[in-house]
Amino acid sequence: MTNPNYVLTQNLLHALATHGVEHAVVTPGSRNTPLALACAMEDRIRDWIQHDERSAAFFALGIAKTTRRPVVLVCTSGTASAEYLPAITEARLARVPLIVLTADRPHELRAVGAPQTADQIGMYSSAVKWFHEAAVPDSNAELAQYAGSLGTQAYVRASEAPRGPVHINMGFRDPLSPDHLPSERVNTHTVRSRIIGADPADIDELAAAMTGARPVIVAGPTDTPCTSVVTLTSEAGIPLIADPLSGYRGRVRSAITHGDTLARIGLKPLDLEPTVIIQIGAPPTSKALGTYISKHPRVFVIDDSGWRDPHHVAAHIRADSQVLFAALGEVSCQNDWLRRWTDAEATISQAWSSLPFPSEPAVAALLSDALPSGSALWSASSMPIRDLDSFFHPKDLNVTVIGNRGANGIDGFVSSVLGSAAVSDRATYALVGDLSFLYDISALAAGRRIGIDATFILLNNDGGGIFSFLPQADYPEYFESHLATPHGADLGAIAQAFGAEHTQILSPEEFRSEVAKPPSGIRVLEIKTDRQENAQLHRDLWDMAAQAFR
């Protein structure tokens, strides 16, 4: 059996060497054996062996200051890693790129009295630009790909302005010896996580990948949509799969809004398989679309900083999207490429032309044309944003969708909506589930006191509706008490106690009428649904969409 320690370390060093690392300074030890030997086995990296960690770190600093390239620094666990701090501090202040790889005990041997063990998690604090606790190697099939991507990320973060030291802490389990070494290395074509500067040659590469081909742009959540993407997709006929939080559903008439459902059905059998995927913004809300992206052989992520590639599959172009897409010039893809996507959009929309009310999909669909022009719609996490992803197709190009999708939490949602409404000249609406609403419901009191106008569209299914879509729902003896967690609260009465106006909505006509009312104070429009019925309805709708193509 292949030793997973070396799957991680050898592919990590292979990636670092591929990106230009030429030197590694290594101090001896036991726990760092997989790192030390991986350095020895990588022919493109010269090893420098030092006995004292403090001296080793300054030795590496001298190499990096002279070559102006990142240098790898390797030590074993315990106080050895602490000896690196003086040189790391100097490197941070002097903007010298170092890649510090500290070996560690695996998690189960920490804080239990195991020898040569110290707390190495974030031990360099603000002295490093970036810290990562690496996964403890196991038989995970994605380990090599993860290692290659991790090496790329470490190199990029150390090299990007301002340059400086980065730290990866790596726990290893026995055996530490190099028995059963992996026979192959991932490379930049397999890992597809190389860093590309946005220079003319790279612009030409991206243009060549799109011209005469079948490109797709996936626009994930962002607060800064750009006009050059709108212009490019319109003129070149490129499908733009627009997340509800991308800002493009309200700006591009031909934006693809059924990306999640099309990915569920399968792009290949629908003859919609792209030759290249270009992702802008954060990864998309849709898990099905994200899974498809993770298996595609050619993916570019366009971003001016950070690392938005959870599947470790993308080539990264560091550039401002507005500038990059404007610089692409004339790009044209296959003549009927966009038409195929818009035809598929129409097929799904027709299949879903009649949605039962009250239901959560119906509410999201009704919002497409019920929202007043120029309004802002906040979306809570969990099911509301997913229902908007599938069923919200705004007719008005001046509707803005906003959400807290940095950490995807449900906490503080009501307060965020009220804060936004307090300073916005747009009529503010919010689509929210009962748990997210209940979590922050006391914020309504402050909203009333300040005199804020906001309309909350409350989907109340008495619990965590998203959990009904997970395999955990197959364990009814635990599901309701530990996952679904019904609260049984009268949310209308609680909202009224905090000064909000409450209306329970019973028909589509009533929903449209209430949403159309001019904003005045805090209003709660409650639609009650059933969790089990909601999960089954979604499955039925996905089946209906698939059947429509047969």
ABEGO torsion letter per residue (X at the ends): XBBAAAAAAAAAAAAAAAAGBABBBBBBEAAAAAAAAAAAABAABBBBBBABAAAAAAAAAAAAAAAGBBBBBBBBBEAAAAAAAAAAAAAAAAGBBBBBBBBBBBAAABGAGBBGBBBABGAAEAABABBBBBBBBBABAAAAAAAAAAAAAAAAAAABOBBEBBBBBBBBBOBABABGBBABBBBAAAAGABBBBBBAAAAAAAAAAABGBBBBBBBBBBABBBAAAAAAAAAAGBBBBBBAAAGAAAABAABBAAAAAAAAAEAAAAGABBABBBBBEBBBABAAAAAAAAABABBBBBBABEBBBAAGABBBBBBBAAAAAAAAEBBBBBAAAAAAAAAAAAAAAAAAABBBOBBAAAAAAAAAAABBBGBBBBBBBEAAAAAAAAABBBABAABBBBBBAAAGBABGAAAAAAAAAAABABBBBBBBBAAAAAAAAAAAAAAAAAGBBBBBBBBBAGEBAAAAABAAAABAAAAAAAAAGBAGBBAAAAAAAAGBBBBBBABAAAAAAAAABBBBEBBBBBBBBBAAAAAAAAAAAAAAAAAAAX
